Amino acid sequence: MAFRLPGLAAIDSQASTLGSSSVGIILSNRQYEIGHYTWREATIIATCFSTVSVPFSLVVAEILDLDSIFLSYYASAVVIIIILALVLSRIPPLTSFEDTFIDGED
């Protein structure tokens, strides 16, 4: 409950972080459409966990010539994203999204 998300969100956040951010967003959207997430939960997952995928981070590290310290660079990015997700999931605008499922239920 640290991020105010259901346990199923762990799979989506890992898919976003370890794979492609696009995959994480598509997976979150699909889970919302079939009724596993509320609109607010899907939005939190898409905005907070789809920003530091390994492939994207590797490209950025190569451009910045940081490939020799990639693990430190990536670990620090993940720690920062986790801290930001803890904060952002508790403040507007993410808290202002409706906490309802696709069928309108609370």
C-alpha positions, -999 to +999 in steps of 0.1 A: +000+000+000+030+023-001+020+036-035-017+032-029-019+005-056-032-031-056-007-059-055-012-067-092+004-033-100+038-048-090+038-068-123+030-037-144+056-016-127+082-043-132+072-046-169+076-009-172+109-007-155+127-038-168+111-039-203+097-011-223+078+018-209+053+013-237+046-023-227+039-011-191+015+015-203-003-009-226-005-035-198-019-010-173-045+002-198-055-034-205-058-041-168-080-010-164-102-020-194-109-055-179-117-040-145-086-048-124-076-012-118-094+021-111-087+051-133-066+066-106-045+034-101-039+031-138-028+067-141-004+064-111+012+033-127+015+049-161+030+082-149+052+070-120+067+037-132+070+041-170+099+065-169+130+045-163+130+014-185+163-003-188+166+001-226+159+038-225+183+043-196+210+024-214+206+047-245+208+078-223+238+064-205+256+058-238+248+093-250+261+108-218+291+085-219+281+069-186+281+033-197+311+025-174+290+034-144+256+022-158+246+001-127+251+031-104+234+054-128+204+031-132+202+023-095+201+059-086+174+066-112+153+038-098+157+050-062+147+085-073+116+072-092+105+052-061+108+083-039+089+104-064+062+077-068+057+076-030+051+114-030+033+119-063+007+091-056-004+112-026-007+147-041-027+163-069-031+159-098-029+121-094-051+121-063-077+141-081-085+113-107-116+094-099-111+062-080-136+043-101-135+013-123-143+014-160-179+004-153-184+033-129-181+014-096-162+028-067 
